[in-house]
Amino acid sequence: MDGRIYYLEQWEKQNTRSLYETAFPEDSNAFVDYYYQWKTRDNEILVMEGNSSVKDGFFQVMIHLNPYKIWMNGRQERIPYLVAVAADPGCRRQGKMGRVMWHLLRDLEQRKMPFTFLLPADPAYYQGQGFVFFPDMERTGIQKEEQGMVKAANAPFSYGKEKRGFKWKEAAEGDIPAMVEFSNGILMRRHDLVISRDGYYYKRLLEETKVEHGGILLLLHSGVLCGMLTFAVSDTGNIQPEDSGRAEIKELLLDEYVSEEEGMIISQEALQEAGIAGNTVSRAVFPFEQMMVRITSLTETVPLLKSRTRRTFQVKVRDSVIEANNGCYRIILDWDGGRIFRISEEEATIELDISRLTEELWKDVSVYLNEWV
């Protein structure tokens, strides 16, 4: 029997820790401590409660909604990133997660939330819920080798050609204002959708990298910030001995794009110069995993979108989860933004489910999302 589905009060959130530790045994105790100290301060946790035959405080399913400020085409929205999507081992493959996810998606529509996103462990499962991969997403600041170098306009950066005057150092809280200005300037110039970073974002990230045995390195030239490297180091307590000390590069932000090979070289040099001894960087540290997006309110999403060329859809939309998205619409996308209007069924020239329409609407949106939790 299913229990009730509801959002936890703040004081109840710690009661999900045992389910988190069961579902994600790869996370260290220090990381879980960090997560429950920092991330549950302002997130929401939706659960399916255990029924009366189980002990008090038992949750069959949970989904965490971690809020992020999203900058999208010049507008800012508060969007939930879905993480810690987990079911108790005794409750799996019974349709319980699907019922909680349906409850969540419909609730987000009621709240006029445009969309939500996640990093899938099982893409096929989420595709069944209406999620699709972002069509144009760059998860790292590195370009694939075959893409070559793509320089930013008027970029003064030349670390790869002339290293004199450049110096790497470990970031501290006093560096946060410069980090905020640099990262937002780089990302908002290059992409249509990014996480808007503020002082709290980097204060939390410094804590997060600390428990992952890593940190943030800053590249300075004549005292001016011109690069940032965020990294973690494998915890010897949780991995095979031969993998100990491997540095995982979370993010490399520079004033210009570099190839993957150059990014690895720069990252290794940064770790060595900063005295992070004994660490190696392999090709695996630049994972090109993509996140998935789910439109929860079509009428709220369209005004956030732009297109480099004018595109018009007269479409009948099917959404098997969110009833409010169903209907017939004229959608216009151009450089000035998106507009959406209700039309009659006779005026619709094409029929698309919400997944296929999402891919069409988002294909001109350059997306950069690079979050751990």
C-alpha positions in Angstrom: 0.0 0.0 0.0 1.2 3.5 -0.8 1.7 6.1 1.9 0.8 9.7 1.5 2.9 12.0 -0.7 3.9 15.3 0.9 6.7 17.9 1.3 8.7 17.6 4.6 8.9 20.4 7.1 12.4 21.7 7.8 12.7 19.7 11.0 11.8 16.5 9.2 14.5 16.6 6.5 17.2 14.9 8.6 14.9 11.9 8.7 15.7 11.1 5.1 19.4 10.7 5.7 19.2 6.9 6.2 17.5 6.6 2.8 20.1 8.8 1.2 23.0 6.8 2.6 21.3 3.5 1.4 20.7 4.8 -2.1 24.1 6.6 -2.5 26.7 4.5 -0.7 29.4 6.0 -2.9 29.1 9.3 -1.0 31.4 9.7 1.9 30.1 10.5 5.4 31.8 13.9 5.2 30.0 14.7 1.9 26.6 13.6 3.4 27.3 15.8 6.4 27.9 18.7 4.1 24.8 18.0 2.1 22.5 17.9 5.0 24.1 21.0 6.6 24.1 23.1 3.5 21.7 21.9 0.8 18.7 21.2 3.0 18.7 24.7 4.3 16.6 26.0 1.4 15.6 22.9 -0.6 12.4 21.0 -0.6 12.1 17.2 -0.1 9.0 15.4 -1.5 8.5 12.0 0.0 6.1 9.0 -0.1 5.6 8.0 3.5 5.7 4.4 4.6 2.3 2.8 5.5 1.1 1.8 9.0 2.8 -1.6 8.9 6.3 -0.1 9.0 8.2 1.9 11.6 7.6 5.6 12.1 9.7 7.9 10.0 10.1 5.4 7.1 10.0 6.9 3.7 9.5 4.7 0.6 10.5 7.4 -1.9 12.1 10.8 -1.9 13.0 13.5 -4.4 15.0 16.6 -3.4 14.3 19.9 -5.2 17.5 22.0 -4.8 16.8 25.6 -5.9 19.1 27.5 -8.3 18.9 31.0 -9.7 18.9 30.5 -13.5 19.9 33.3 -15.8 18.1 32.7 -19.1 18.2 35.1 -22.0 18.5 38.1 -19.7 15.9 37.0 -17.2 16.3 35.3 -13.8 14.2 32.4 -12.6 14.3 30.2 -9.5 14.3 26.7 -10.9 14.5 23.3 -9.0 17.3 20.9 -9.8 16.1 17.4 -8.9 18.6 15.3 -7.0 18.7 12.4 -4.6 15.9 10.7 -6.5 15.7 7.5 -4.5 13.4 4.6 -3.4 13.9 2.3 -0.5 15.2 -1.1 -1.9 12.1 -2.9 -0.6 9.9 -0.4 -2.6 11.5 -0.5 -6.0 9.9 -1.6 -9.3 6.4 -1.1 -7.8 5.5 2.2 -9.6 6.0 4.2 -6.4 8.6 6.6 -7.8 6.5 7.2 -10.9 3.6 8.3 -8.7 5.8 10.7 -6.7 7.3 12.1 -9.9 3.8 12.7 -11.4 2.8 14.4 -8.1 5.9 16.6 -8.3 5.5 17.6 -12.0 1.9 18.5 -11.6 2.6 20.5 -8.5 5.4 22.5 -10.3 2.9 23.3 -13.0 0.4 24.6 -10.4 3.2 26.8 -9.1 3.8 28.2 -12.6 7.3 26.8 -12.6 8.6 26.8 -16.2 10.7 23.7 -16.1 12.9 21.5 -14.0 16.2 19.6 -14.7 18.2 16.7 -13.5 21.3 14.6 -14.2 19.9 11.1 -15.0 21.2 7.8 -13.7 18.7 6.0 -16.0 17.8 8.3 -19.0 15.2 5.8 -20.3 13.2 6.1 -17.1 13.0 9.8 -17.2 12.2 9.9 -20.9 9.1 8.0 -19.9 8.3 11.0 -17.6 8.6 13.6 -20.4 12.3 14.5 -19.8 14.7 15.0 -22.7 18.3 15.9 -22.9 19.1 19.5 -23.5 19.7 19.7 -27.2 22.6 22.2 -27.0 24.4 21.7 -23.7 28.0 22.3 -22.7 28.6 20.8 -19.3 32.3 21.8 -19.2 34.4 24.7 -20.2 36.4 22.5 -22.4 36.0 22.0 -26.2 36.3 18.5 -27.6 39.6 17.9 -29.4 38.0 17.6 -32.8 36.2 20.9 -32.3 39.5 22.8 -32.1 39.9 26.1 -30.3 37.2 28.7 -30.3 38.4 32.0 -29.0 36.2 34.4 -27.2 35.9 37.9 -28.8 38.7 40.2 -27.7 40.0 37.7 -25.2 43.3 38.7 -23.7 44.1 35.3 -22.4 47.3 33.7 -23.7 48.3 31.2 -20.9 48.9 28.4 -23.4 51.4 30.4 -25.4 53.2 32.5 -22.8 53.2 31.6 -19.1 55.3 34.4 -17.8 53.3 36.6 -15.4 50.6 33.9 -14.7 50.3 32.4 -11.2 47.9 29.8 -9.7 46.8 30.1 -6.1 44.1 28.5 -3.9 40.9 30.5 -3.5 39.7 31.7 -0.1 36.5 33.5 1.0 38.1 36.9 0.4 38.3 36.0 -3.3 34.6 35.4 -3.7 33.6 38.8 -5.1 36.2 38.5 -7.9 35.1 34.9 -8.6 31.4 35.9 -8.9 32.2 38.7 -11.3 34.6 36.6 -13.4 32.4 33.5 -13.7 29.2 35.3 -14.4 30.9 37.5 -17.0 32.4 34.5 -18.8 29.3 32.3 -18.7 26.6 34.9 -19.5 28.6 36.0 -22.5 28.9 32.5 -23.9 25.5 30.9 -23.1 21.8 31.5 -23.1 21.1 29.6 -19.9 23.5 29.4 -16.9 23.4 29.2 -13.1 23.6 32.8 -11.8 26.4 32.7 -9.3 26.5 34.9 -6.2 28.6 35.0 -3.0 26.6 32.3 -1.3 27.0 30.0 -4.3 30.8 30.2 -3.9 30.9 30.0 -0.2 28.9 26.8 -0.4 31.1 25.5 -3.2 34.3 26.1 -1.2 32.7 23.9 1.5 31.6 21.3 -1.0 35.1 21.0 -2.5 36.7 20.9 0.9 34.8 17.7 1.8 35.8 16.3 -1.6 39.5 16.9 -0.7 39.7 19.5 -3.4 39.2 23.2 -3.8 39.2 26.1 -6.3 42.4 27.4 -7.9 42.6 30.9 -9.3 44.8 32.0 -12.2 46.1 35.5 -11.8 48.0 37.7 -14.2 49.4 40.9 -12.7 46.9 40.5 -9.9 43.9 40.2 -12.3 41.8 37.0 -12.2 41.8 35.3 -15.6 41.0 31.7 -14.9 39.4 29.3 -12.4 39.8 25.6 -11.8 37.4 23.7 -9.5 38.5 20.2 -8.5 38.0 17.2 -6.2 40.5 14.5 -5.3 39.5 10.8 -5.0 39.0 9.7 -1.4 41.2 6.7 -0.7 38.7 5.4 1.8 36.0 4.9 -0.9 37.9 3.7 -4.0 40.4 1.2 -5.3 44.0 2.0 -4.2 45.2 2.4 -7.8 42.7 5.3 -8.2 43.7 7.2 -5.1 44.8 10.8 -5.6 43.2 11.2 -8.9 42.0 14.7 -9.4 38.5 15.2 -10.9 38.2 18.5 -12.7 34.8 19.9 -12.0 35.2 23.1 -14.0 37.9 25.0 -15.9 36.9 28.5 -16.8 39.3 30.6 -18.9 39.0 33.7 -21.0 39.1 31.6 -24.1 38.1 28.0 -25.0 40.8 25.4 -25.1 40.8 21.9 -26.5 40.3 18.9 -24.1 44.0 18.0 -24.4 45.1 21.5 -23.5 42.6 21.6 -20.7 44.2 18.5 -19.1 47.7 20.0 -19.5 46.6 23.3 -17.9 44.8 21.5 -15.1 47.8 19.3 -14.3 50.1 22.4 -14.3 47.7 24.2 -12.0 47.6 21.4 -9.5 51.4 21.1 -9.5 52.0 24.8 -9.1 49.5 25.0 -6.3 51.3 22.2 -4.4 48.6 19.7 -4.8 51.2 16.9 -4.9 50.7 13.4 -6.1 47.5 14.0 -8.1 47.0 13.0 -11.7 44.5 14.1 -14.3 43.2 11.7 -16.8 40.9 12.1 -19.8 38.0 10.8 -17.7 38.0 14.0 -15.7 36.1 15.9 -18.4 32.8 14.0 -18.6 30.5 15.2 -21.3 27.4 14.0 -19.5 24.3 15.9 -20.3 21.4 16.9 -18.1 17.8 16.5 -18.9 15.0 19.1 -18.9 11.2 18.7 -18.4 8.8 21.5 -19.3 6.3 21.7 -16.4 4.5 24.8 -17.7 4.5 25.3 -21.4 3.0 28.8 -21.1 5.6 29.9 -18.6 8.6 28.4 -20.6 7.9 29.8 -24.1 8.4 33.5 -23.0 11.9 32.6 -21.7 13.0 31.2 -25.1 14.7 32.9 -28.1 15.7 31.7 -31.5 18.4 32.9 -33.8 15.9 32.5 -36.7 12.2 33.1 -36.7 10.3 29.8 -36.1 6.5 29.3 -35.8 4.6 26.3 -34.6 0.9 25.6 -34.9 0.8 22.6 -32.8 -1.5 20.3 -30.9 0.4 19.3 -27.7 0.1 16.0 -25.9 1.3 15.6 -22.3 0.4 12.4 -20.5 1.5 13.7 -17.1 0.6 17.4 -17.0 -2.9 18.0 -18.2 -2.6 21.8 -18.3 0.0 21.5 -21.1 -2.4 19.8 -23.4 -4.1 21.8 -26.1 -3.5 23.7 -29.4 -1.1 26.6 -29.6 0.6 29.0 -31.9 4.2 29.4 -30.7 6.5 32.0 -32.2 10.2 32.1 -31.5 12.6 34.8 -32.7 15.4 36.9 -31.4 13.0 39.1 -29.5 11.7 36.2 -27.5 8.9 33.7 -27.4 5.1 34.1 -27.7 2.4 31.6 -27.2 -1.3 31.8 -28.0 -4.2 29.3 -27.8 -5.7 28.3 -31.2 -8.5 26.0 -32.3 -7.7 22.4 -33.2 -8.5 23.1 -36.8 -5.7 25.6 -37.0 -3.1 23.1 -35.7 -0.9 21.8 -38.5 1.2 19.3 -36.4 0.8 17.1 -33.3 3.7 16.6 -30.9 4.1 15.1 -27.5 5.7 17.4 -24.9 9.1 15.6 -25.2 9.4 16.2 -29.0 8.2 19.8 -28.7 10.7 20.4 -26.0 13.5 19.3 -28.3 12.3 21.7 -31.0 11.8 24.6 -28.7 15.2 24.3 -26.9 17.4 23.5 -29.9 18.7 27.1 -30.3 19.3 27.5 -26.5 23.0 27.2 -25.5 22.9 25.6 -22.0 25.7 25.4 -19.4 24.8 23.5 -16.3 27.6 22.1 -14.2 26.3 21.3 -10.7 27.1 18.4 -8.3 24.0 18.5 -6.1 
